[in-house]
């Protein structure tokens, strides 16, 4: 104690308590220190009864006073500017204003309320979700208020009558002696009906009690009708009304409490309103009759009931309705995390997961009051304070999702692979539900954050689910040798590998344990996303030339080498010069590269490669091989000697690739390394354009190898190209009347194929004749596109949307069509489902 102040730490929060010897209840001498001690003692039972409910406070700053001189009391709804930022809160919009209410979700908030002399805490019968929006009511309350000439005994009689009716309806109520004159009767609800519906039901129940027992119960508020009777006040089920929360003190002359009771206690002739000392003893003994309503066991562990973050929590209804528990391995419980909570001090956890769904994104999840509040980050966690990223709030997830890694099956919501990018604990500075969150996250060793990072999540004020995530000031790293600065984002992985000097035998992997190589059939190539120089705002990138060819996974075992296309087709027969086993190191491996054909100018020529990529017969291949030699440009190593390298950062994989290539038995094979170019990106782009190349590749140095499209690989191209799905053709004129005049093409969009225009140039004469035979073999009667202009469809021949090609074009029109498209050739290595919009 110093100058009447004491600094304490409650649940990880630091508070300054003042005026501890101030008398709050003069009649009993109860001080502010006593009030603080009481609320600390009942926090484990009060908080579950109040959690996620906007709290209105009744404050007696100078105490409750005496019978002769009552203390001054004032109601407070809105939080003022002196409220600590870490106090959880929700913004509720009323008719004429928006009010920020505190949520009594943790012991520190309860202590803060006691410090500001908020003796009484009142809450509604509904809670808010993680976005601050009201949920349907999850409990019903009847306020049994004795009129003049009636007392607690008459309230017990009405409570017993009401209990019989409610039990017949499957509801088992719990009585609470109000700490004033009467009794509150609570029943748990399933959250499927509105406040208006519950209020109407409670009103009918009150009327039924009045009709059956007119001398005992009354449902009308008029005081003149209440003499000698008990008012069954049903109105507190209205969404706008609040009731004193169980275990709250009362601001009466004596420090009584709204105390949950058993029905056996209600039958006792000594029944009375309990004071705070009696309730403290009950809490210390583990006695909590309200547990069946609030979802707590007497021992303090969370039950599998509303609010537990598991398979019955109403906050997870949206999560459950989107998923089939029998078809997805995703968790629906909080079992593992409940078990941890019983053994550990309460800590707020976070997890960031890589989610390779239709597009790679990162799921950012913060534990909050027993659920994981979640946002999807389409462009990953920001790596620079200068650039915010979009954060789309999604449904709350169960607590066990913090441990989830696995594959969500095709056809299920969020289908794709999920892995943990980083996890740990966080320190919350501010949490305004649906508005703003500020938190410092501390990840695990080797995790993607590379230490601690401080973020702000800010709602945009537009669509309900649209937020921005902002990297705030630099945070301390876990390790003394970690890099300073902003650190990598999700596409960048952890930082520990950047200075690795190890060679092929080095087992360090930036914090990821050595893993056995996967079945080659499970491998799929990592895909790049379109990018610009503006995306390269930090230094965590390496650059290579973009090779204009056909992608190939190279799979080697003791006997053979196979070349697998992006869509899983074995291309080995088409390129025998690349499958000579003596050209490759002897161990099992999987590598990634691009097959190119070099034209007379010395540049890769995709058109020239067209003459090789369709051939499989040995004789045809031998002739074409002499006329059109190919090379394989290697740029990544996925597995090596039975070890899975995909979770290693790119810098580590590249060093292993260099050593792997150096160990090749022969140097005269048409296999080369794609060179990493150390140059300013601007100069590199200028040079590549002068050489007539397609563009460059930018790859995050800390990025892992993920078998889907990712923003840790960016392609910066000079010429706009677009893969398209062919869905029809129109006959030509003149010399092309017997062949194809133009192709009608589209791009997958949702569940259909969006028409993007006609392509009528760029074809060779030989290609046109072959194209007509190919298309005649796959006819269909109706267009595969969602909509085709009548002028384009007039003489069209429709075909099954099975074939993928590539075009160059000038720009996108305002109606979403390709302007001046020119045919580049077929993409036999790709499936229609692989086609995405390459540039905007």
ZAMARGU-4260 file (C-alpha; in steps of 0.2 Angstrom, whole numbers, plus 5000, padded with zeros to 4 digits):
<rodrens>
0) 5000/5000/5000 | 5006/5017/4995 | 4995/5033/4996 | 4980/5021/4996 | 4985/5012/4980
5) 4989/4994/4977 | 4996/4987/4960 | 4989/4970/4957 | 4990/4957/4943 | 4974/4948/4939
10) 4973/4935/4925 | 4988/4943/4917 | 4982/4961/4918 | 4989/4974/4928 | 4977/4985/4938
15) 4979/4999/4951 | 4967/4998/4965 | 4963/5013/4975 | 4954/5018/4991 | 4953/5001/4997
20) 4948/5006/5015 | 4933/5016/5008 | 4917/5010/5017 | 4904/5005/5003 | 4891/4998/5015
25) 4890/5009/5031 | 4878/4998/5040 | 4890/4983/5040 | 4906/4992/5038 | 4910/4983/5022
30) 4924/4991/5012 | 4929/4992/4994 | 4943/4979/4998 | 4929/4967/5004 | 4920/4970/4988
35) 4935/4966/4978 | 4938/4951/4988 | 4920/4945/4985 | 4921/4947/4967 | 4937/4938/4966
40) 4930/4924/4975 | 4914/4922/4965 | 4923/4925/4948 | 4923/4907/4943 | 4904/4906/4945
45) 4898/4924/4940 | 4908/4925/4924 | 4900/4910/4916 | 4883/4918/4920 | 4888/4935/4913
50) 4899/4930/4899 | 4896/4938/4881 | 4881/4948/4888 | 4882/4967/4887 | 4883/4973/4905
55) 4874/4988/4912 | 4882/4994/4928 | 4874/5002/4944 | 4888/5012/4952 | 4889/5019/4970
60) 4905/5029/4969 | 4904/5035/4987 | 4895/5020/4994 | 4877/5015/4996 | 4874/5027/5011
65) 4862/5024/5025 | 4843/5024/5027 | 4843/5042/5032 | 4856/5048/5019 | 4856/5036/5004
70) 4871/5036/4993 | 4871/5043/4975 | 4869/5029/4962 | 4870/5031/4943 | 4867/5019/4929
75) 4880/5017/4916 | 4879/5009/4899 | 4892/5016/4888 | 4910/5014/4892 | 4920/5030/4894
80) 4938/5034/4888 | 4946/5029/4904 | 4941/5011/4901 | 4957/5000/4899 | 4959/4994/4881
85) 4959/4976/4886 | 4941/4976/4893 | 4931/4966/4881 | 4916/4975/4874 | 4902/4975/4861
90) 4894/4989/4851 | 4875/4988/4852 | 4865/5000/4840 | 4849/5007/4848 | 4837/5017/4840
95) 4846/5034/4841 | 4864/5029/4846 | 4877/5016/4847 | 4883/5010/4865 | 4899/5001/4869
100) 4895/4989/4883 | 4908/4979/4893 | 4907/4960/4892 | 4911/4952/4909 | 4921/4938/4902
105) 4936/4937/4913 | 4942/4940/4931 | 4952/4956/4926 | 4936/4964/4919 | 4926/4960/4935
110) 4940/4967/4946 | 4940/4983/4936 | 4921/4984/4938 | 4923/4982/4957 | 4937/4995/4957
115) 4925/5008/4949 | 4912/5004/4962 | 4900/4995/4950 | 4892/4985/4964 | 4877/4979/4953
120) 4879/4971/4936 | 4864/4969/4925 | 4863/4958/4909 | 4850/4953/4896 | 4845/4935/4892
125) 4854/4935/4876 | 4873/4935/4872 | 4883/4943/4857 | 4893/4933/4845 | 4911/4937/4840
130) 4905/4951/4829 | 4895/4959/4842 | 4879/4954/4835 | 4865/4948/4847 | 4861/4930/4847
135) 4844/4923/4851 | 4840/4921/4870 | 4848/4906/4878 | 4838/4908/4895 | 4821/4913/4901
140) 4818/4923/4917 | 4803/4926/4928 | 4805/4940/4941 | 4794/4935/4956 | 4792/4952/4965
145) 4781/4952/4981 | 4769/4966/4983 | 4764/4974/4999 | 4758/4961/5012 | 4767/4947/5003
150) 4785/4941/5005 | 4798/4928/5001 | 4786/4913/5007 | 4773/4918/4994 | 4787/4920/4980
155) 4793/4902/4984 | 4775/4896/4982 | 4773/4904/4965 | 4790/4898/4960 | 4785/4880/4964
160) 4769/4882/4954 | 4779/4889/4939 | 4792/4875/4941 | 4779/4862/4938 | 4773/4870/4922
165) 4790/4873/4915 | 4795/4855/4919 | 4780/4848/4909 | 4788/4858/4895 | 4805/4850/4897
170) 4813/4865/4906 | 4821/4863/4923 | 4822/4880/4931 | 4834/4886/4944 | 4829/4899/4958
175) 4839/4914/4963 | 4835/4923/4978 | 4837/4941/4971 | 4846/4949/4985 | 4831/4961/4986
180) 4814/4955/4991 | 4809/4941/4978 | 4815/4927/4968 | 4821/4926/4950 | 4817/4909/4941
185) 4829/4905/4926 | 4827/4891/4913 | 4840/4887/4900 | 4834/4888/4881 | 4841/4880/4865
190) 4843/4897/4857 | 4831/4893/4842 | 4818/4907/4846 | 4818/4926/4847 | 4817/4937/4862
195) 4799/4942/4856 | 4794/4924/4856 | 4801/4920/4873 | 4793/4936/4880 | 4776/4931/4873
200) 4778/4913/4880 | 4783/4920/4897 | 4768/4932/4897 | 4756/4918/4894 | 4764/4908/4908
205) 4762/4923/4920 | 4744/4924/4914 | 4741/4905/4917 | 4748/4907/4935 | 4736/4922/4938
210) 4721/4913/4930 | 4724/4897/4941 | 4729/4906/4957 | 4721/4923/4957 | 4723/4926/4975
215) 4742/4923/4974 | 4749/4928/4957 | 4747/4943/4946 | 4754/4947/4929 | 4749/4965/4928
220) 4762/4978/4933 | 4749/4990/4941 | 4754/4992/4959 | 4736/4993/4964 | 4733/4975/4959
225) 4748/4968/4968 | 4744/4970/4986 | 4746/4953/4995 | 4751/4945/4979 | 4767/4941/4969
230) 4770/4949/4952 | 4776/4937/4939 | 4786/4949/4929 | 4788/4942/4912 | 4794/4958/4904
235) 4813/4955/4907 | 4813/4943/4893 | 4811/4958/4881 | 4827/4960/4871 | 4829/4978/4878
240) 4828/4973/4896 | 4841/4967/4909 | 4841/4957/4925 | 4854/4958/4939 | 4866/4944/4935
245) 4867/4929/4947 | 4881/4932/4960 | 4880/4951/4958 | 4880/4961/4974 | 4865/4972/4977
250) 4867/4991/4981 | 4856/4990/4996 | 4859/4994/5014 | 4867/4977/5018 | 4878/4968/5005
255) 4866/4955/4999 | 4868/4945/4983 | 4857/4938/4969 | 4861/4920/4975 | 4857/4904/4965
260) 4849/4892/4977 | 4843/4874/4976 | 4825/4869/4977 | 4828/4860/4994 | 4834/4877/5001
265) 4818/4885/4995 | 4808/4873/5005 | 4817/4877/5021 | 4808/4888/5034 | 4824/4898/5037
270) 4826/4904/5019 | 4832/4922/5018 | 4842/4933/5006 | 4860/4929/5007 | 4874/4941/5010
275) 4891/4941/5002 | 4900/4932/5016 | 4888/4917/5015 | 4889/4917/4996 | 4909/4917/4997
280) 4908/4901/5008 | 4896/4893/4995 | 4908/4897/4981 | 4923/4891/4990 | 4914/4874/4994
285) 4911/4872/4975 | 4892/4875/4976 | 4885/4882/4961 | 4866/4878/4958 | 4867/4890/4942
290) 4879/4878/4933 | 4865/4870/4923 | 4861/4887/4916 | 4878/4894/4913 | 4886/4878/4907
295) 4898/4875/4921 | 4901/4860/4932 | 4902/4863/4951 | 4921/4859/4950 | 4923/4874/4938
300) 4927/4864/4922 | 4917/4869/4907 | 4903/4857/4903 | 4898/4852/4885 | 4884/4864/4885
305) 4881/4881/4878 | 4896/4892/4878 | 4909/4878/4879 | 4917/4880/4862 | 4912/4863/4858
310) 4898/4853/4848 | 4883/4861/4857 | 4889/4879/4858 | 4876/4890/4850 | 4889/4901/4844
315) 4896/4887/4833 | 4879/4884/4824 | 4885/4892/4808 | 4901/4881/4809 | 4891/4866/4811
320) 4878/4870/4797 | 4892/4872/4784 | 4900/4855/4788 | 4895/4837/4788 | 4903/4829/4803
325) 4903/4812/4795 | 4912/4818/4780 | 4925/4830/4786 | 4940/4826/4798 | 4938/4844/4805
330) 4934/4844/4824 | 4917/4849/4832 | 4923/4848/4850 | 4933/4857/4863 | 4938/4841/4872
335) 4957/4843/4871 | 4957/4861/4876 | 4945/4858/4890 | 4957/4845/4897 | 4972/4857/4895
340) 4962/4871/4904 | 4960/4859/4919 | 4979/4857/4920 | 4986/4874/4915 | 4984/4892/4920
345) 4971/4901/4908 | 4980/4908/4893 | 4973/4915/4877 | 4980/4905/4862 | 4981/4909/4843
350) 4983/4898/4828 | 4987/4903/4810 | 4984/4890/4797 | 4989/4888/4779 | 4973/4883/4770
355) 4975/4877/4752 | 4957/4878/4746 | 4952/4884/4729 | 4964/4898/4733 | 4978/4898/4745
360) 4974/4909/4760 | 4978/4910/4779 | 4966/4907/4793 | 4969/4919/4808 | 4961/4912/4824
365) 4961/4920/4841 | 4954/4911/4856 | 4940/4921/4864 | 4929/4915/4878 | 4929/4897/4873
370) 4929/4898/4854 | 4941/4903/4840 | 4936/4919/4832 | 4942/4918/4814 | 4947/4928/4799
375) 4953/4923/4782 | 4967/4932/4775 | 4967/4930/4756 | 4985/4939/4754 | 4992/4932/4770
380) 4998/4941/4786 | 5005/4958/4782 | 5024/4959/4782 | 5025/4978/4781 | 5018/4991/4791
385) 5015/5001/4775 | 5003/4989/4768 | 4987/4982/4776 | 4979/4966/4770 | 4961/4962/4769
390) 4954/4951/4783 | 4937/4942/4780 | 4929/4937/4796 | 4922/4920/4795 | 4912/4909/4807
395) 4918/4905/4825 | 4927/4889/4826 | 4928/4876/4840 | 4943/4876/4851 | 4950/4860/4845
400) 4952/4867/4828 | 4968/4875/4835 | 4976/4858/4833 | 4969/4853/4816 | 4980/4848/4802
405) 4973/4838/4788 | 4964/4837/4771 | 4946/4842/4770 | 4938/4831/4756 | 4933/4837/4739
410) 4915/4842/4739 | 4915/4848/4757 | 4915/4866/4763 | 4933/4873/4762 | 4940/4857/4753
415) 4959/4857/4753 | 4973/4854/4764 | 4976/4863/4781 | 4992/4865/4790 | 4998/4875/4805
420) 5009/4889/4800 | 5011/4896/4818 | 5003/4895/4835 | 5006/4901/4852 | 4998/4914/4864
425) 4993/4932/4863 | 4992/4947/4873 | 4976/4957/4870 | 4977/4976/4871 | 4959/4980/4865
430) 4944/4969/4859 | 4929/4978/4853 | 4918/4965/4846 | 4914/4968/4828 | 4925/4984/4828
435) 4943/4983/4833 | 4956/4971/4840 | 4974/4974/4845 | 4985/4960/4850 | 5003/4954/4851
440) 5005/4937/4845 | 5020/4926/4851 | 5023/4911/4840 | 5032/4895/4842 | 5051/4892/4838
445) 5052/4890/4819 | 5035/4896/4817 | 5030/4908/4802 | 5029/4924/4813 | 5047/4922/4818
450) 5044/4928/4835 | 5032/4941/4842 | 5021/4952/4831 | 5008/4966/4835 | 4993/4967/4825
455) 4977/4977/4823 | 4961/4971/4816 | 4950/4985/4811 | 4932/4984/4803 | 4931/4993/4787
460) 4913/4999/4791 | 4907/4992/4775 | 4902/4974/4773 | 4899/4965/4790 | 4913/4953/4787
465) 4926/4965/4779 | 4941/4970/4790 | 4959/4976/4788 | 4974/4968/4797 | 4988/4980/4800
470) 5006/4975/4806 | 5010/4988/4820 | 5026/4992/4828 | 5041/4980/4828 | 5040/4967/4841
475) 5054/4958/4850 | 5060/4941/4843 | 5061/4925/4852 | 5079/4922/4848 | 5094/4934/4850
480) 5100/4929/4832 | 5083/4932/4824 | 5082/4945/4811 | 5075/4962/4816 | 5062/4972/4806
485) 5045/4967/4800 | 5049/4948/4797 | 5041/4937/4784 | 5023/4934/4781 | 5014/4918/4778
490) 5021/4916/4761 | 5038/4918/4769 | 5038/4905/4782 | 5050/4906/4797 | 5066/4916/4797
495) 5079/4904/4805 | 5084/4896/4788 | 5090/4912/4779 | 5108/4911/4784 | 5110/4892/4783
500) 5127/4887/4776 | 5123/4868/4776 | 5125/4858/4760 | 5116/4842/4754 | 5118/4833/4771
505) 5112/4848/4782 | 5096/4843/4791 | 5092/4860/4798 | 5075/4865/4791 | 5070/4881/4800
510) 5061/4873/4814 | 5052/4859/4805 | 5057/4841/4809 | 5063/4829/4796 | 5049/4821/4787
515) 5048/4805/4776 | 5046/4808/4758 | 5027/4806/4752 | 5020/4795/4739 | 5025/4803/4723
520) 5007/4801/4717 | 5002/4814/4731 | 5013/4827/4724 | 5007/4842/4715 | 5016/4857/4708
525) 5016/4874/4717 | 5008/4887/4706 | 5012/4906/4705 | 5000/4920/4706 | 5000/4936/4695
530) 5010/4950/4703 | 5017/4967/4701 | 5033/4977/4707 | 5021/4984/4720 | 5020/4967/4728
535) 5039/4967/4731 | 5040/4979/4745 | 5052/4970/4756 | 5069/4961/4753 | 5063/4943/4756
540) 5062/4938/4738 | 5073/4929/4725 | 5072/4931/4707 | 5073/4919/4692 | 5068/4921/4673
545) 5051/4915/4669 | 5053/4900/4657 | 5039/4899/4643 | 5037/4881/4642 | 5028/4866/4650
550) 5028/4862/4669 | 5035/4845/4674 | 5037/4836/4690 | 5053/4825/4689 | 5051/4809/4699
555) 5066/4797/4700 | 5068/4780/4708 | 5082/4767/4706 | 5075/4761/4689 | 5068/4776/4680
560) 5064/4794/4678 | 5046/4800/4675 | 5040/4817/4669 | 5022/4822/4676 | 5013/4836/4669
565) 5003/4849/4680 | 4987/4839/4677 | 4995/4822/4681 | 4998/4816/4664 | 5014/4806/4661
570) 5024/4815/4648 | 5040/4803/4649 | 5037/4796/4631 | 5037/4813/4623 | 5054/4819/4630
575) 5065/4803/4631 | 5081/4814/4632 | 5076/4820/4649 | 5072/4803/4656 | 5089/4795/4654
580) 5093/4788/4671 | 5112/4791/4669 | 5108/4810/4669 | 5102/4810/4687 | 5109/4807/4704
585) 5105/4789/4710 | 5094/4792/4725 | 5075/4793/4724 | 5070/4811/4722 | 5056/4823/4716
590) 5061/4839/4707 | 5051/4853/4699 | 5055/4862/4683 | 5050/4868/4666 | 5052/4860/4649
595) 5057/4872/4635 | 5061/4873/4617 | 5073/4886/4612 | 5070/4894/4595 | 5083/4901/4582
600) 5084/4917/4592 | 5090/4908/4608 | 5074/4912/4617 | 5061/4899/4624 | 5048/4897/4610
605) 5031/4890/4617 | 5025/4888/4599 | 5039/4878/4594 | 5036/4867/4609 | 5019/4863/4603
610) 5026/4851/4590 | 5034/4840/4604 | 5021/4840/4617 | 5008/4830/4607 | 5019/4816/4602
615) 5020/4799/4610 | 5025/4787/4597 | 5044/4783/4597 | 5046/4786/4578 | 5037/4803/4578
620) 5047/4808/4594 | 5064/4803/4586 | 5060/4814/4571 | 5054/4829/4581 | 5068/4827/4594
625) 5081/4831/4580 | 5072/4846/4574 | 5066/4852/4590 | 5077/4849/4605 | 5071/4853/4622
630) 5079/4857/4639 | 5073/4855/4657 | 5076/4870/4668 | 5076/4864/4686 | 5071/4876/4700
635) 5065/4866/4715 | 5068/4850/4725 | 5053/4842/4734 | 5061/4826/4740 | 5079/4820/4741
640) 5084/4802/4746 | 5068/4798/4755 | 5067/4815/4764 | 5052/4827/4762 | 5059/4845/4759
645) 5043/4854/4755 | 5041/4862/4773 | 5058/4869/4772 | 5060/4887/4767 | 5065/4890/4749
650) 5083/4895/4753 | 5086/4878/4761 | 5078/4869/4747 | 5088/4879/4734 | 5104/4874/4743
655) 5099/4856/4742 | 5095/4858/4724 | 5112/4865/4720 | 5120/4850/4729 | 5109/4838/4720
660) 5112/4845/4703 | 5131/4845/4706 | 5130/4827/4711 | 5123/4822/4694 | 5134/4809/4685
665) 5134/4817/4668 | 5135/4835/4663 | 5131/4833/4645 | 5112/4831/4648 | 5099/4844/4643
670) 5096/4848/4661 | 5100/4865/4668 | 5097/4875/4684 | 5086/4890/4683 | 5098/4903/4689
675) 5094/4914/4704 | 5098/4931/4699 | 5105/4944/4711 | 5099/4960/4704 | 5088/4975/4707
680) 5070/4970/4702 | 5068/4985/4691 | 5084/4982/4681 | 5080/4963/4680 | 5063/4967/4672
685) 5071/4979/4660 | 5084/4966/4655 | 5072/4952/4653 | 5061/4963/4642 | 5075/4968/4631
690) 5079/4950/4628 | 5061/4946/4623 | 5058/4935/4638 | 5040/4932/4645 | 5044/4939/4662
695) 5052/4935/4679 | 5048/4925/4694 | 5049/4932/4712 | 5049/4919/4726 | 5049/4922/4744
700) 5065/4916/4752 | 5056/4908/4767 | 5042/4901/4758 | 5037/4883/4759 | 5033/4872/4744
705) 5014/4870/4743 | 5005/4860/4730 | 4993/4874/4725 | 4993/4892/4719 | 5002/4903/4732
710) 5007/4921/4733 | 5024/4916/4739 | 5028/4914/4720 | 5023/4928/4709 | 5025/4929/4690
715) 5028/4947/4683 | 5024/4946/4664 | 5027/4959/4651 | 5014/4951/4639 | 4997/4947/4645
720) 4992/4929/4643 | 4977/4920/4649 | 4973/4901/4649 | 4955/4898/4642 | 4943/4883/4641
725) 4937/4880/4623 | 4918/4878/4623 | 4914/4880/4604 | 4920/4886/4587 | 4913/4895/4572
730) 4917/4890/4554 | 4929/4902/4544 | 4927/4911/4527 | 4936/4909/4511 | 4951/4898/4513
735) 4946/4893/4531 | 4928/4888/4527 | 4932/4870/4530 | 4942/4873/4546 | 4940/4884/4561
740) 4937/4902/4559 | 4937/4906/4578 | 4936/4898/4595 | 4923/4902/4608 | 4932/4902/4625
745) 4928/4904/4643 | 4935/4904/4661 | 4927/4894/4675 | 4917/4905/4687 | 4908/4898/4702
750) 4899/4883/4696 | 4899/4887/4677 | 4909/4893/4663 | 4910/4912/4660 | 4911/4917/4641
755) 4926/4929/4638 | 4926/4930/4619 | 4931/4924/4602 | 4949/4920/4596 | 4952/4920/4578
760) 4970/4924/4575 | 4987/4915/4579 | 4983/4898/4571 | 4994/4890/4558 | 4986/4881/4543
765) 4992/4864/4549 | 4985/4868/4567 | 4968/4873/4560 | 4965/4857/4551 | 4971/4847/4566
770) 4960/4858/4577 | 4944/4854/4567 | 4947/4835/4569 | 4950/4837/4588 | 4934/4848/4590
775) 4923/4837/4579 | 4927/4822/4591 | 4919/4831/4606 | 4902/4839/4601 | 4888/4844/4612
780) 4871/4851/4608 | 4870/4866/4620 | 4883/4879/4624 | 4894/4876/4640 | 4894/4894/4644
785) 4883/4904/4655 | 4879/4917/4642 | 4884/4920/4624 | 4880/4935/4614 | 4868/4930/4600
790) 4880/4937/4587 | 4893/4925/4593 | 4882/4910/4595 | 4873/4912/4578 | 4883/4899/4568
795) 4893/4891/4583 | 4897/4873/4585 | 4897/4868/4603 | 4910/4856/4611 | 4912/4848/4628
800) 4923/4860/4639 | 4937/4848/4641 | 4952/4857/4632 | 4963/4871/4638 | 4972/4883/4627
805) 4982/4899/4630 | 4980/4916/4622 | 4989/4933/4623 | 4977/4948/4623 | 4977/4967/4625
810) 4966/4970/4640 | 4950/4966/4648 | 4935/4975/4642 | 4922/4983/4654 | 4911/4968/4651
815) 4924/4955/4655 | 4929/4950/4638 | 4947/4948/4631 | 4952/4962/4619 | 4961/4957/4604
820) 4965/4939/4609 | 4978/4929/4599 | 4980/4910/4600 | 4997/4904/4608 | 4993/4885/4608
825) 4985/4871/4617 | 4989/4868/4636 | 4988/4849/4636 | 4996/4849/4653 | 4982/4858/4661
830) 4964/4854/4666 | 4949/4866/4664 | 4948/4867/4683 | 4966/4874/4684 | 4961/4889/4674
835) 4960/4905/4683 | 4960/4924/4679 | 4978/4928/4677 | 4978/4947/4676 | 4965/4960/4680
</rodrens>
